[in-house]
């Protein structure tokens, strides 16, 4: 499970494609704060017919810094209302909780947690003031 807040500073460029359609792209710097946890199930077979079932829960606090690149399209519905679709790739280059990384790799043999990369498709409606 993951629950985090990402705050970012972005540089964005907009190129008009056709009337009411724009292509947007850019780069950014992000700070991510939140929690991430993982539940693992393990079955141990003992000397009895019934095995031992164990659930392990582990987690960490995210206080990370990363950079992203993004691109997408925007459709202006009216002068002040628009809809957009954006593909955003975020790469984390500084992870604060080093103990969580060590625990996942060494004790639970899960080197993919926490993930340093996030690819998101964002769909939304926006307002221009």
Secondary structure, DSSP 8 states (H G I E B T S, - for coil): -EEEEEEEEEEEEEEEEETTEEEEEEEEEEEEEEEEEEEEEEEE--SSSS-EEEEEEEEEEEEEEEEEEEEEEEEESSSSEEEEEEEEEEEEEE-S-HHHHHHHHHTS--TT-S-SEEEEEEEEEEE--
